[in-house]
Amino acid sequence: MNEAIAIRCDHVSVEFASGSRFAGRTNVVQAIDDVSVGFAKSKISALIGPSGCGKTTLLRLLAGLQSPTFGTIDLGGLSSRGGEVAFVFQQPSLLPWRTALENVSLPLKLLGRGNSKDRRDRATELLKSVELDDVAKRLPSQLSGGMKMRVSLARALVTEPSVLLLDEPFAALDDMLRSQLGELLLDLWRERSFTTVLVTHNIAEACLLAHQIHVINRGKIVNSIDNPLPWPRHESLRREARFGEFYGTLSDVLKNSDGCV
Ligand SMILES: Nc1ncnc2c1ncn2[C@@H]1O[C@H](COP(=O)(O)OP(=O)(O)OP(=O)(O)O)[C@@H](O)[C@H]1O
């Protein structure tokens, strides 16, 4: 595998059977169609495209939650079972009977890492990094939507993964929270440099957060664009002319790729 590529998909396709077997009709849905792509090591890559184009299916493939019908996926030996690959979905999916701290420490317990004090200390550290150490003892039902998402991020990062997969993690949040969590993601990435693949519908989010943007439509990657905006990135970049310029370029690419969102 090329040094700079952390994840490589080679001629990957996913076909789903759809329709009713009882009615005697089953169709094949080609969710991913012969995709070959590399995701850069220690960089943030965005997958953007219209609803139903295959973004989640591609992310599930990278997470090992879905097998390809054809083709291969190479994560250089990393896996979620070893805690090296972590994912965060749109719904935070925290265990409701466990406190925020217990939710964050759970992956360490499942992997058998450290004793209970080590795990508690590590989870407290992660809750601190998402500015939630003061609510460590609360249950998920006592947290706001934004707080739950931050706990999910802390839980995903507690095993120090090399790869973080994010499926529209901020989509259910209002604009203000979305921006704050985007900024938080940038901070966490700056400290840890995990390889990130972010599924989003949001052009501005892709412009602000990603190094590279892959446009996906009808199961195919139809364009891959290097984001020219400078690093380090902050929310304030949204107010700069060059941000508007790149936003316009990306919108045009999406329209011309028939991948408008
Ligand atoms: N388990 C499944 N069985 C049958 N079809 C599926 C299954 N999962 C996904 N599909 C189909 O595969 C295609 C791609 O779905 P996918 O969820 O990957 O799209 P998406 O780009 O993430 O959409 P959205 O942005 O709306 O979440 C869609 O046509 C969808 O209906």
PDBQT file of the ligand as one rigid body, heavy atoms in Angstrom, charges set to zero:
ROOT
HETATM    1  N1  LIG A 301     -29.892  -3.063   3.166  1.00  0.00    +0.000 N 
HETATM    2  C1  LIG A 301     -30.317  -2.594   1.998  1.00  0.00    +0.000 A 
HETATM    3  N2  LIG A 301     -31.137  -3.318   1.202  1.00  0.00    +0.000 NA
HETATM    4  C2  LIG A 301     -31.517  -2.853  -0.009  1.00  0.00    +0.000 A 
HETATM    5  N3  LIG A 301     -31.141  -1.660  -0.517  1.00  0.00    +0.000 NA
HETATM    6  C3  LIG A 301     -30.329  -0.896   0.229  1.00  0.00    +0.000 A 
HETATM    7  C4  LIG A 301     -29.874  -1.305   1.521  1.00  0.00    +0.000 A 
HETATM    8  N4  LIG A 301     -29.072  -0.328   2.030  1.00  0.00    +0.000 NA
HETATM    9  C5  LIG A 301     -29.027   0.644   1.104  1.00  0.00    +0.000 A 
HETATM   10  N5  LIG A 301     -29.791   0.307   0.024  1.00  0.00    +0.000 N 
HETATM   11  C6  LIG A 301     -29.953   1.103  -1.191  1.00  0.00    +0.000 C 
HETATM   12  O1  LIG A 301     -28.656   1.423  -1.665  1.00  0.00    +0.000 OA
HETATM   13  C7  LIG A 301     -28.635   2.743  -2.196  1.00  0.00    +0.000 C 
HETATM   14  C8  LIG A 301     -27.572   3.565  -1.453  1.00  0.00    +0.000 C 
HETATM   15  O2  LIG A 301     -28.000   3.751  -0.110  1.00  0.00    +0.000 OA
HETATM   16  P1  LIG A 301     -27.134   4.581   0.949  1.00  0.00    +0.000 P 
HETATM   17  O3  LIG A 301     -27.831   4.498   2.260  1.00  0.00    +0.000 OA
HETATM   18  O4  LIG A 301     -25.740   4.120   0.878  1.00  0.00    +0.000 OA
HETATM   19  O5  LIG A 301     -27.241   6.055   0.354  1.00  0.00    +0.000 OA
HETATM   20  P2  LIG A 301     -26.810   7.464   0.990  1.00  0.00    +0.000 P 
HETATM   21  O6  LIG A 301     -26.086   8.207  -0.061  1.00  0.00    +0.000 OA
HETATM   22  O7  LIG A 301     -26.126   7.256   2.278  1.00  0.00    +0.000 OA
HETATM   23  O8  LIG A 301     -28.237   8.133   1.259  1.00  0.00    +0.000 OA
HETATM   24  P3  LIG A 301     -28.666   9.237   2.347  1.00  0.00    +0.000 P 
HETATM   25  O9  LIG A 301     -27.851  10.462   2.059  1.00  0.00    +0.000 OA
HETATM   26  O10 LIG A 301     -30.126   9.458   2.059  1.00  0.00    +0.000 OA
HETATM   27  O11 LIG A 301     -28.411   8.658   3.704  1.00  0.00    +0.000 OA
HETATM   28  C9  LIG A 301     -30.062   3.284  -2.048  1.00  0.00    +0.000 C 
HETATM   29  O12 LIG A 301     -30.720   3.063  -3.262  1.00  0.00    +0.000 OA
HETATM   30  C10 LIG A 301     -30.648   2.442  -0.951  1.00  0.00    +0.000 C 
HETATM   31  O13 LIG A 301     -32.043   2.327  -1.098  1.00  0.00    +0.000 OA
ENDROOT
TORSDOF 0
